[in-house]
Amino acid sequence: MNTVTLERLDAIVRAAAKSLFSSHGLTLGDDAHAASDPPSDHELSAAIGYASPRMHGAVVMTTRKDVVARTWPETLRGPGRPTERDVCSWAGELVNQLLGRIKNALVPFGLAMDQGTPTVVAGWHLHRVPASTAVARRYAFTSEAGLIFVYFDAALADGFVLDEPNEGLRSASEGDLQLF
Amino acid sequence: MGKKIIVIDDSDIVREQLGSSLRGAGYDVVEAADGVEGAELIEQTPDCALVICDVNMPRKNGIELLEGMNGRLASLPILMLTTEGRPDLIDRARKAGAKGWLVKPIKADLILGVVRKLTA
């Protein structure tokens, strides 16, 4: 993968994570220091796979439960909510929406990706074992609630590059409504 | 009793979000967790006024559900609610009879406005 492609991919994943959490009330910042130092208090991991003819892999998110709880939908808050099960389910929906944003941003590059359904794991000291795929990126984000790590793994077809985006292939964006 | 709406989504949180907003606005909501359950529920609910359907789901996705109904949904409005924004999927849904496509995240005011329009 060439440098320009990697920079474009990094920019897409970072922008997707920031816009996703912003839409759920949490402002993310880049944490360059944490990117080389996985935190030991991450207790929740949500992962989802994707595939296209030219690229396939997974997106993984790790953080603490209370960080996810901060983004729990306001309309569902109430006595005892969110429960631990709520938080785990919501983490799955968050990683689903994160992949959705990444996929939509890749549409102008000619990538049409299918996806799986999210899997959530809860435990102690969760950290992702380094992937063996050609692309294994890790992004660390700060927030007022705590750190969030996002991992983007990709196996690539030979000669894979992200060329100049074709704006004629633009996808619908988050919040867009089309009535037929 | 309000108009009946079927919500099909594999995320229990999304179903609860939609159900809460719709019930609060007076609608009667029934739910399915994937495309297979959703297709069965549609068949069993002839008085349904609207279907809100996710795209990426286990067993049968929302596009497959639409295409599998073979036009039997002509009189039943279906709104796709998904993280997907791919033009080819939107086009497939439109050709299979969907009446709208909304990209998540869920915004209650927007959803209720669309629901009122499609069930009018």
Interface residues (C-beta under 8 A of the other chain):
Chain A: S23 H24 P73 T75 L76 D86 S89 W90 G92 E93 N96 Q97 L99 G100 R101 K103 N104 V107 A112 Q115 T117 L169 R170 S171 A172 S173 E174 G175 D176 L177 Q178 L179 F180
Chain B: D10 S11 D12 I13 V14 E16 Q17 S20 S21 N56 M57 P58 T82 T83 E84 G85 R86 P87 D88 I90 R94 A98 K99 G100 W101 L102 V103 K104 P105 I106 K107 A108 L110 V114 K117 L118
